[in-house]
Amino acid sequence: MTRLRAIAAAGAASLLVIGGAVATATAASAKVDPGRQAITGTHPEWATPKALASSKPVTTGTVTANVYLASPNASGLATFAAAVSTPGNAQYGHFLSAAQVQAQYGPDASEAQAVSQWATGQHLGVAEVVPGIGGYVQVTGSATAIANAFGVTFGSYRLQGATVRAPEAAASLPASIAGDVAAVSGLDSATHLMKPADTLPPPPQNYFVAPDCSQYYGQKLATQVPGTSTAIPPVNGKAQPWTNCGYTPAQIRGAYHVGTSGDTGKGVTVAVVDAYASPTMHADANEYAKVTGDKPFAAGQYNEVLLGGKNHWTNTGPTACDASGWYGEESLDVESVHGMAPDAHVTYVGAVSCEDNDLLAALSYIVKHHTASIVTDSWGEPYDGSVTQAAYDAIFQAGAAEGIGFFFSSGDSGYEDPAYEDGGSDQIQVDYPTSSPWVTSVGGTSLAIGKANNYEFETAWGTVLDPLTTSSSGSAWDFTPPGSSSDVENFYDGSGGGGVSTAYAQPSYQRGVVPSSLATQVPEGSTTTPMRVIPDVSALADPSTGFLVGETLFGPNNSPERFYLSRIGGTSLASPTFAGIEADAQQAAGFALGFANPAIYLLTRANGIDHAFNDVVNHTGVYEVRSNYTDPYNETLPLVTYLRDLGINGTGASALVATPGYDDATGVGSPDRYIQAFQHLVG
């Protein structure tokens, strides 16, 4: 998953109740003038009195805010979206068109007009009005004028080494228009998710996979560092396997039983949402398919929607967003979707930037135009950094009403424990949007695929490195197994995201599947109210058992661009992998499946039908050996060798452990005969 500093218990026929946001108002946010209403999410959780950098209010500068318009029938939209998503409900599968959703549940022109008139009356400028689902009114003004209009005082706060502006309490609006507003962004100056700079950098250099590596799990055992006489010590008396060179789509299809019944995603469209756009994506995807033995895209099978225009990567400001890093994200997403569903149409929707507002606009575009019935998103941020949850959730609900399912990577840093983050989370928490109860959160696993493309085993993705050191007396691992939490923290190398939300109550589809003992264990405490837990499902993510990806990049020492293969992982891989398999399931079902979670959890209750998921559990003492170049971008020697200890996802309060049944490391599990089981359920 890209850290965007660069996701029914009572029976099949019962109506779902999707968990809503749980109020967490502070005394400061509760002080609203009579006749005004507070706007949820406008007082960031990190803006605490302890974090204040100055006692003086911020009164200088210009503020630009997006005032997102609310559905005039938000409860009706949520009820309908749940009903059409639940197998066994009389309304299941009776989706609306995009025009019908807008007509019945979308903000209308009168709301935009009312907000615009209010802004003008407050002496604010109205820079832009975007109507419909996901619509907003963009207002601008001095810090003083904005503060007066929204009834706030702006404070100066310390946040992750920077000083930023934020309201000292929740913003409010007159009761006459507050009902027209779902969320407001831009009142604080923190990064959401990343702000653009001036020019798009060129593609990055290729990451070269160092020798040695295996074509399938356990093919080669590591006994000596390649090109040297250095012996690689055994572990528990056994030589350990080299990491794989990068699984191909055919290997993953075999392990997850994809394509066995002619399921190829034919007739289904999957949208991939990222920021910016690689100018070589189509050609790279076709070349990748050829070299891995699959079919390239047919004419018209791959399309792009670039919201900033065809050449937006040359005239927006992405340096701070690591725009070239998004090329790799896009390549991974497109190639893995195509690999799992080779006959599905793939539409890449490129946001203007990786700003929260622009990614939200990309999702809104898909819902407004019904661009696809399945959407994969490999991005997100810690929950307390998001301020537009209500606007996102409205988009997801509108999509569900149309039969669109959204899949999000669960994150690559476990329970977002600050101990494992460098400038990331400031507290243990889940990510967003993946923790929304209206999306399918996809976690990560380490996957062993055998010689015949067969499934051998999986464990939760969580990797700790054990360095190989040499001395006059020989070579040895620094510590095996890891002996303390400091070892884990110092040599942590990524893990699948998961955990318990502090913001959303438990959706009814998780009741009876997610243990109450887990759903009430919020970070560093407990609650009597069961909460939303992520992930929902999982798939291959660990770079140790990673995916082969191809893209046009610079070679060593900035040599000319050409097509390179490399190995990659992360829940950025898990989400598009599952989305591609969902396209196959939709083809098999013969109709759009929409929001998948109600059916996914029903499958886990339906004992006796096809085995839909692999119940992933922790495997202890699972190791692989991997050598890296000293500088992997230039194939610089000497090699640096590590023992990779798999299945360790955090320690203490932030530990995620894969146990029998549902768990917050891998959800209900990874796809087994998911396509056949889904067809059985809805058939």
C-alpha positions in Angstrom: 0.0 0.0 0.0 1.3 3.4 -0.9 1.7 5.6 2.2 0.3 8.7 0.7 3.1 10.7 1.6 3.9 9.4 -2.0 -6.9 0.2 2.2 -26.0 -10.2 8.3 -25.9 -11.9 11.7 -29.6 -12.6 12.0 -29.9 -14.3 8.7 -29.5 -13.8 5.0 -32.7 -12.0 4.5 -32.2 -9.5 7.3 -31.5 -5.9 6.5 -28.0 -4.8 7.3 -27.3 -2.0 9.7 -23.9 -0.6 8.7 -21.9 0.8 11.6 -22.1 4.6 11.8 -19.5 7.0 13.1 -19.3 6.9 16.9 -19.4 10.4 18.5 -16.2 11.4 20.2 -16.9 15.0 20.9 -14.6 16.8 23.3 -15.6 19.7 25.5 -14.1 22.1 23.1 -16.0 20.7 20.1 -19.3 20.8 22.1 -19.3 24.6 22.5 -21.4 25.7 19.6 -23.4 29.0 19.5 -27.1 28.6 19.6 -28.6 28.4 16.1 -25.5 26.7 14.7 -24.6 23.0 14.3 -21.1 21.4 14.6 -19.7 19.7 11.4 -18.3 16.3 12.2 -14.6 15.8 11.5 -13.6 19.4 11.4 -11.6 19.3 14.7 -8.7 16.9 14.0 -8.0 14.4 16.8 -4.3 15.4 16.9 -5.3 19.1 17.6 -5.1 18.7 21.4 -4.2 21.4 24.0 -1.0 19.5 24.6 0.0 19.9 21.0 -0.5 23.6 20.9 2.6 25.4 19.7 1.5 28.9 20.6 -1.2 30.5 22.7 -1.8 33.1 20.0 -4.5 32.4 17.4 -3.5 32.1 13.7 -5.0 35.2 11.9 -2.8 35.5 8.9 -2.8 33.8 5.5 -5.4 32.7 3.0 -7.5 29.6 3.6 -9.2 27.5 0.8 -11.9 25.0 2.0 -14.1 22.5 0.2 -17.6 22.4 1.7 -18.9 18.9 0.7 -22.6 18.7 0.0 -24.7 16.1 1.9 -27.3 13.8 0.6 -30.8 15.2 1.3 -31.8 11.6 2.3 -28.6 10.2 3.8 -30.4 7.6 6.0 -32.4 6.4 3.0 -29.3 6.1 0.9 -27.6 4.0 3.6 -30.6 1.7 4.0 -31.0 1.2 0.3 -27.3 0.6 -0.2 -27.3 -2.1 2.5 -30.4 -3.8 1.1 -29.2 -4.2 -2.5 -25.9 -5.5 -1.2 -27.3 -8.3 1.0 -27.9 -11.8 -0.6 -31.3 -13.0 0.5 -32.8 -9.6 0.8 -35.7 -8.9 -1.6 -33.9 -5.9 -3.0 -30.6 -7.7 -3.5 -29.0 -6.9 -6.8 -31.8 -4.4 -7.8 -29.3 -1.6 -8.3 -30.0 1.9 -9.5 -28.4 3.7 -12.4 -26.1 6.6 -11.7 -28.8 9.0 -12.8 -31.3 7.4 -10.5 -29.0 7.6 -7.5 -28.3 11.2 -8.2 -32.1 12.0 -8.6 -33.1 10.1 -5.4 -30.1 10.7 -3.1 -27.7 13.2 -4.6 -27.3 16.8 -3.5 -29.3 19.1 -5.7 -28.7 22.6 -7.1 -30.5 24.3 -4.2 -28.0 23.0 -1.7 -25.1 24.3 -3.6 -26.8 27.6 -4.1 -27.6 27.9 -0.4 -24.0 27.2 0.6 -22.7 29.6 -2.0 -25.1 32.4 -0.9 -24.0 31.8 2.7 -20.3 32.1 1.7 -20.9 35.3 -0.2 -22.7 36.7 2.8 -19.7 35.9 4.9 -17.5 37.9 2.5 -15.8 34.7 1.2 -15.0 34.0 -2.4 -16.7 31.1 -4.2 -13.9 29.6 -6.3 -15.7 26.5 -7.7 -19.1 24.7 -7.5 -19.1 21.0 -8.3 -22.7 19.6 -8.3 -24.0 16.1 -7.6 -22.7 13.1 -5.7 -19.3 14.0 -4.2 -20.0 17.7 -5.0 -18.8 20.6 -3.1 -18.5 24.4 -2.9 -15.0 25.7 -2.7 -14.7 28.8 -0.6 -11.7 31.1 -0.1 -10.9 33.9 2.3 -8.5 35.3 4.8 -7.8 33.2 7.9 -9.9 35.7 9.9 -12.8 35.6 7.5 -12.9 31.8 7.4 -12.6 31.5 11.1 -15.5 33.9 11.6 -17.6 32.1 9.0 -17.1 28.7 10.5 -17.2 29.8 14.1 -13.7 28.7 15.0 -10.4 30.0 16.4 -7.4 28.7 14.5 -4.6 27.4 16.6 -1.0 26.6 15.8 -0.2 22.9 16.5 2.9 20.7 16.5 2.4 17.7 14.2 5.1 15.2 13.3 7.9 17.7 13.4 6.0 20.5 11.7 3.8 23.4 12.8 0.3 23.5 11.2 -2.9 25.4 11.5 -6.1 23.7 12.8 -9.4 24.7 14.4 -9.3 24.6 18.2 -12.8 23.1 18.2 -15.2 21.7 15.7 -16.4 24.1 13.0 -20.1 25.0 12.9 -22.6 26.4 10.4 -26.0 28.0 10.7 -28.7 25.4 11.2 -30.3 26.7 8.0 -27.5 25.2 5.9 -25.7 22.7 8.2 -27.9 19.9 7.0 -26.7 20.6 3.4 -23.0 19.9 4.5 -21.4 16.5 4.9 -17.8 17.5 5.5 -15.3 20.4 5.2 -11.7 20.0 4.2 -9.0 22.6 4.2 -9.6 24.2 7.6 -6.4 22.7 8.9 -3.1 22.9 6.9 -1.8 19.3 7.6 -1.0 17.1 4.7 -4.0 15.3 3.3 -2.5 13.0 2.0 0.2 14.9 0.3 0.4 18.3 -1.3 1.7 18.9 -4.8 4.8 20.7 -5.8 5.9 22.0 -9.2 7.0 19.4 -11.8 6.6 15.7 -12.2 10.0 13.9 -11.8 11.0 11.3 -14.4 10.4 7.6 -13.8 12.6 6.2 -10.9 15.4 3.7 -11.4 14.6 0.0 -11.4 15.0 -2.0 -8.2 17.1 -5.0 -9.1 16.5 -8.3 -7.5 19.8 -9.7 -6.3 20.8 -13.4 -6.6 19.9 -15.9 -5.5 16.1 -16.5 -5.7 13.6 -19.3 -6.4 11.0 -19.6 -9.1 8.6 -21.2 -6.6 8.6 -21.6 -2.8 11.4 -23.8 -1.5 13.0 -24.5 -4.9 16.5 -23.4 -3.8 18.0 -23.6 -0.3 20.4 -20.9 0.9 23.8 -22.3 1.9 26.2 -19.7 0.5 26.2 -16.0 -0.3 26.3 -15.9 -4.1 29.7 -14.9 -5.5 31.5 -15.4 -2.2 32.8 -18.1 0.1 30.6 -16.9 3.0 28.5 -19.7 4.4 24.8 -19.1 5.2 24.0 -20.7 8.6 21.1 -23.1 9.0 18.2 -22.3 11.3 17.0 -25.0 13.7 19.4 -27.4 12.0 18.0 -26.8 8.5 19.0 -24.7 5.5 16.3 -22.1 4.7 14.9 -21.3 1.3 15.8 -18.4 -0.9 13.0 -15.9 -1.4 11.2 -16.2 -4.7 12.1 -14.1 -7.7 8.6 -12.8 -8.0 5.4 -14.9 -8.6 3.7 -14.6 -11.9 0.0 -14.2 -12.4 -0.3 -17.8 -13.5 1.2 -19.0 -10.2 -1.2 -16.9 -8.1 -4.2 -18.0 -10.2 -3.2 -21.6 -9.5 -2.8 -21.1 -5.8 -6.1 -19.3 -5.4 -8.0 -21.5 -7.8 -8.7 -18.8 -10.4 -9.5 -19.6 -14.0 -10.4 -23.3 -13.4 -13.9 -22.9 -14.8 -13.3 -20.4 -17.5 -13.6 -17.4 -15.2 -11.5 -14.6 -16.7 -13.5 -11.5 -15.8 -15.1 -11.3 -19.3 -17.7 -8.6 -19.5 -16.6 -6.9 -16.2 -14.9 -3.5 -15.8 -12.4 -2.9 -13.0 -11.3 0.6 -12.2 -7.9 1.3 -10.7 -7.6 4.6 -8.8 -4.2 6.2 -8.2 -2.7 9.7 -8.6 -1.1 10.9 -11.8 -0.4 8.6 -14.7 2.5 6.7 -16.1 2.9 7.6 -19.8 4.0 4.0 -20.6 1.3 2.1 -18.7 -0.5 0.5 -21.6 2.7 -0.6 -23.4 4.2 -1.9 -20.1 1.1 -4.0 -19.2 1.2 -5.6 -22.7 4.9 -6.3 -22.5 4.5 -7.7 -19.0 1.7 -10.1 -20.1 3.9 -11.3 -23.0 7.0 -12.1 -20.9 4.9 -13.8 -18.2 3.0 -16.0 -20.7 -0.4 -14.2 -20.5 -2.5 -12.3 -23.1 -1.9 -8.6 -23.7 -4.9 -6.3 -23.6 -7.1 -6.5 -26.6 -8.0 -3.4 -28.5 -10.3 -1.2 -26.3 -9.8 -3.4 -23.2 -7.6 -0.9 -21.4 -8.7 2.8 -21.0 -7.5 5.8 -19.1 -9.4 8.7 -17.5 -7.0 11.4 -16.5 -8.9 14.0 -14.6 -6.2 16.7 -15.1 -6.0 16.2 -18.8 -3.9 14.0 -21.0 -0.6 15.6 -20.0 -1.5 16.4 -16.4 1.7 14.7 -15.2 3.7 17.5 -16.8 1.8 20.5 -15.4 0.8 19.7 -11.9 3.0 19.6 -8.8 3.9 16.2 -7.7 7.4 16.2 -6.3 6.2 16.2 -2.7 3.8 13.4 -3.6 6.7 11.3 -5.0 4.8 11.1 -8.3 7.3 8.8 -9.9 6.6 6.4 -7.1 3.0 6.3 -8.2 4.2 4.9 -11.6 5.1 1.7 -9.8 1.9 1.7 -7.9 -0.1 2.1 -11.1 1.9 -0.7 -12.8 1.4 -3.1 -9.9 -2.3 -2.4 -9.7 -3.0 -2.7 -13.5 -0.8 -5.7 -14.0 -2.2 -7.7 -11.1 -5.8 -6.9 -12.0 -5.2 -8.0 -15.6 -3.3 -11.1 -14.3 -6.2 -12.3 -12.2 -8.9 -11.3 -14.7 -7.3 -11.4 -18.2 -10.5 -10.7 -20.1 -11.9 -7.9 -17.9 -11.8 -4.3 -19.0 -9.5 -2.2 -16.9 -10.0 1.6 -16.6 -7.3 3.6 -14.9 -8.6 6.7 -13.3 -5.7 9.1 -12.5 -6.3 11.8 -9.9 -4.8 15.2 -10.4 -2.6 14.8 -7.4 -2.4 12.6 -4.3 -4.3 15.2 -2.2 -7.2 13.7 -0.3 -9.6 16.0 -2.2 -8.3 14.9 -5.6 -8.5 11.2 -4.8 -12.0 11.7 -3.6 -12.8 13.4 -6.9 -11.6 10.4 -8.8 -13.9 8.1 -6.8 -16.8 10.5 -7.3 -16.1 10.5 -11.1 -16.5 6.7 -11.1 -19.8 6.8 -9.3 -21.2 9.7 -11.4 -20.4 7.9 -14.6 -20.6 4.3 -13.5 -17.2 3.8 -14.9 -16.8 0.3 -13.4 -18.5 -2.2 -11.0 -15.3 -3.0 -9.1 -12.8 -0.4 -7.9 -9.4 -1.1 -6.4 -7.5 1.5 -4.3 -4.0 1.0 -2.9 -3.7 4.1 -0.8 -4.8 5.6 2.5 -3.7 7.4 5.6 -3.9 7.0 9.4 -7.5 7.6 10.5 -6.8 10.7 12.5 -5.3 12.4 9.4 -8.5 12.2 7.5 -11.1 14.9 7.7 -13.6 14.0 4.9 -14.8 10.6 6.1 -18.5 11.6 5.7 -17.9 12.6 2.0 -16.0 9.4 1.3 -18.7 7.3 3.0 -21.4 9.0 0.9 -19.5 8.1 -2.3 -19.2 4.5 -1.2 -22.9 4.3 -0.3 -23.8 5.8 -3.6 -21.6 3.3 -5.4 -23.2 0.4 -3.5 -26.6 1.6 -4.6 -25.3 1.4 -8.2 -23.7 -2.0 -7.7 -20.1 -0.8 -7.4 -17.8 -2.5 -4.9 -14.8 -0.6 -3.5 -11.6 -2.5 -2.4 -8.9 -0.8 -0.3 -5.5 -2.0 0.8 -5.4 -2.3 4.6 -2.0 -0.8 5.0 1.6 -1.9 5.2 2.5 -1.0 8.8 0.4 -3.3 10.9 -1.7 -1.5 13.5 -0.1 1.8 12.5 2.1 1.6 15.6 4.4 4.6 15.9 7.2 2.3 17.0 7.4 1.1 13.4 6.7 4.3 11.6 9.2 7.0 10.5 7.1 10.2 10.6 3.8 8.3 10.1 1.2 7.6 12.7 1.4 9.4 16.1 -0.8 6.7 17.8 -1.8 3.1 17.4 -4.8 3.2 15.0 -6.3 1.8 11.8 -6.1 3.4 8.4 -8.8 5.2 6.3 -10.6 4.8 3.9 -10.0 1.1 4.4 -11.7 1.2 7.8 -14.9 2.5 6.4 -17.7 -0.1 6.9 -18.7 0.6 3.3 -15.6 -0.8 1.6 -13.8 -4.2 1.5 -10.5 -4.0 3.4 -7.9 -6.3 2.0 -5.1 -7.4 4.3 -1.8 -9.1 3.5 -0.3 -12.6 3.7 3.0 -14.4 3.0 2.1 -17.1 0.5 4.0 -20.3 -0.4 3.3 -21.5 -3.9 4.7 -24.9 -5.0 6.2 -26.2 -8.2 2.8 -27.0 -9.8 1.3 -23.6 -8.9 -0.2 -25.2 -5.9 -1.1 -23.6 -2.6 1.2 -24.8 0.1 0.6 -22.5 3.1 0.0 -18.9 4.1 0.8 -16.9 7.2 0.0 -13.3 8.1 2.4 -10.9 6.5 4.8 -9.5 9.1 8.5 -9.6 8.5 11.5 -9.1 10.8 15.0 -9.1 9.4 17.9 -10.9 11.0 21.2 -9.6 9.5 24.0 -12.0 8.5 27.3 -10.9 10.1 30.7 -12.3 9.3 33.9 -12.4 11.4 37.2 -14.3 11.6 35.3 -17.2 13.2 32.7 -17.4 10.4 29.2 -16.2 9.7 26.1 -16.0 12.0 22.7 -14.5 12.2 22.5 -11.7 14.7 19.5 -13.1 16.5 17.4 -16.2 15.8 14.6 -16.2 16.8 14.1 -12.4 17.5 14.6 -12.1 21.2 12.9 -8.8 22.2 10.5 -6.2 21.1 13.5 -3.9 20.3 14.7 -6.5 17.8 11.3 -6.4 16.1 11.2 -2.6 16.1 14.8 -2.1 14.8 14.6 -4.8 12.1 10.9 -4.5 11.2 10.3 -4.7 7.4 6.6 -4.2 6.9 3.4 -6.0 7.7 -0.3 -6.1 6.7 -2.6 -3.6 8.2 -5.5 -4.3 10.5 -7.0 -3.6 13.9 -10.1 -2.1 15.5 -11.6 1.2 14.5 -12.3 3.8 17.2 -14.7 5.7 14.9 -17.2 3.1 13.5 -19.5 0.8 15.3 -19.5 -2.8 14.2 -21.5 -3.3 11.0 -24.1 -6.0 11.3 -22.4 -8.1 8.6 -19.5 -8.7 11.0 -21.7 -9.9 13.9 -21.4 -13.5 14.7 -18.1 -13.8 12.7 -15.8 -11.2 14.4 -15.3 -12.3 18.0 -16.8 -9.8 20.5 -13.6 -10.0 22.5 -11.7 -8.6 19.5 -14.3 -6.0 18.4 -14.3 -4.4 21.8 -10.5 -4.2 22.2 -9.8 -0.7 20.8 -6.1 0.5 20.8 -4.8 0.7 24.3 -8.1 0.0 26.0 -11.5 -1.5 25.6 -15.1 -0.5 25.0 -18.5 -2.1 25.6 -19.6 -1.1 22.1 -18.3 -3.6 19.4 -16.5 -1.7 16.7 -15.6 -2.2 13.0 -12.6 -4.5 12.6 -10.3 -4.7 9.6 -9.3 -6.4 7.3 -12.3 -8.2 5.8 -10.2 -10.5 3.5 -6.6 -10.9 2.6 -4.3 -12.0 -0.2 -0.6 -12.2 -1.1 1.3 -9.1 0.0 4.7 -10.0 1.6 7.6 -8.9 -0.7 9.4 -12.0 0.5 6.9 -14.0 -1.4 6.2 -11.1 -3.8 4.9 -10.4 -7.2 6.8 -9.9 -10.5 6.1 -6.5 -11.9 7.2 -4.8 -15.1 7.6 -1.1 -16.1 9.7 1.3 -18.1 12.3 2.8 -15.8 15.8 4.1 -15.8 18.6 1.6 -15.4 21.8 1.7 -13.3 23.3 5.2 -13.0 20.4 6.7 -14.8 21.0 4.8 -18.0 18.3 5.2 -20.7 14.8 4.0 -20.0 13.7 0.5 -20.9 11.4 -2.1 -19.7 12.5 -3.9 -16.5 11.1 -6.7 -14.4 11.3 -6.5 -10.6 9.7 -7.9 -7.5 7.3 -6.0 -5.3 4.7 -6.6 -2.5 2.6 -4.8 0.0 -1.2 -4.7 0.4 -0.9 -2.6 -2.7 -0.7 -6.1 -4.3 -3.4 -7.7 -2.2 -6.2 -5.2 -3.1 -5.9 -5.4 -6.9 -5.4 -9.2 -6.7 -8.6 -9.6 -4.8 -10.4 -7.1 -7.1 -9.4 -9.1 -10.1 -10.7 -12.3 -8.5 -13.9 -10.4 -7.7 -14.2 -9.7 -11.4 -14.0 -13.4 -12.1 -16.7 -14.0 -9.5 -18.9 -11.4 -11.1 -18.6 -13.0 -14.5 -19.5 -16.4 -12.9 -22.5 -14.9 -11.2 -23.7 -13.2 -14.3 -24.6 -9.9 -12.7 -22.9 -7.1 -10.7 -22.0 -8.1 -7.2 -21.6 -4.5 -5.8 -20.5 -4.0 -2.2 -19.0 -7.4 -1.4 -18.8 -7.5 2.5 -22.3 -8.8 3.3 -21.8 -11.7 0.9 -18.3 -12.3 2.1 -19.4 -12.7 5.7 -22.4 -14.8 4.8 -20.0 -17.2 3.0 -18.2 -17.7 6.3 -21.4 -18.6 8.0 -22.7 -21.0 5.3 -21.2 -24.2 6.6 -21.3 -27.1 4.1 -21.0 -25.0 0.9 -17.9 -24.6 -1.2 -14.8 -23.6 0.7 -14.6 -19.9 -0.1 -11.5 -18.9 1.9 -8.2 -20.3 3.2 -8.3 -19.8 7.0 -4.9 -18.2 7.4 -3.2 -18.8 10.7 0.2 -17.9 12.1 3.0 -20.3 11.3 5.9 -20.0 13.7 9.5 -20.6 12.7 9.0 -19.8 9.0 12.1 -18.3 7.4 13.4 -17.2 4.1 16.8 -15.9 3.1 17.2 -12.8 0.8 20.2 -10.9 -0.4 20.0 -7.3 -1.6 22.5 -5.2 -3.5 24.1 -2.6 -1.3 22.4 -0.2 -3.7 19.6 -2.1 -5.4 19.0 0.7 -7.9 22.5 0.3 -9.4 23.3 -3.3 -8.7 26.1 -2.3 -6.3 28.0 -5.0 -4.5 28.6 -6.4 -2.0 25.4 -8.2 -1.3 23.7 -7.7 2.0 22.0 -10.9 3.3 19.2 -11.2 5.8 17.2 -14.0 7.3 13.6 -13.0 7.0 11.4 -14.2 9.9 7.8 -14.4 8.6 4.5 -14.0 10.5 5.5 -11.4 13.1 3.1 -8.5 12.9 3.9 -6.2 15.8 4.3 -6.8 19.5 2.3 -5.9 22.6 -0.9 -3.8 22.1 -0.2 -3.5 18.4 0.3 -7.1 17.6 -1.9 -8.6 14.9 -2.1 -12.4 15.1 -3.7 -14.8 12.5 -5.8 -17.3 14.5 -8.4 -19.9 13.4 -11.6 -18.1 12.2 -11.7 -14.3 11.8 -8.7 -12.3 13.0 -7.5 -8.7 12.6 -4.4 -9.8 10.7 -6.1 -11.6 7.7 -9.8 -11.2 8.1 -11.8 -14.2 7.1 -8.9 -15.4 5.0 -7.6 -15.5 1.5 -9.4 -16.7 -1.6 -9.7 -20.4 -2.0 -12.7 -21.5 -4.1 -14.2 -18.1 -3.6 -15.6 -17.8 -7.2 -17.4 -21.1 -7.0 -18.7 -20.4 -3.5 -19.9 -17.0 -4.4 -21.7 -18.4 -7.5 -23.3 -21.0 -5.2 -24.4 -18.3 -2.7 -26.1 -16.0 -5.2 -27.2 -18.6 -7.7 
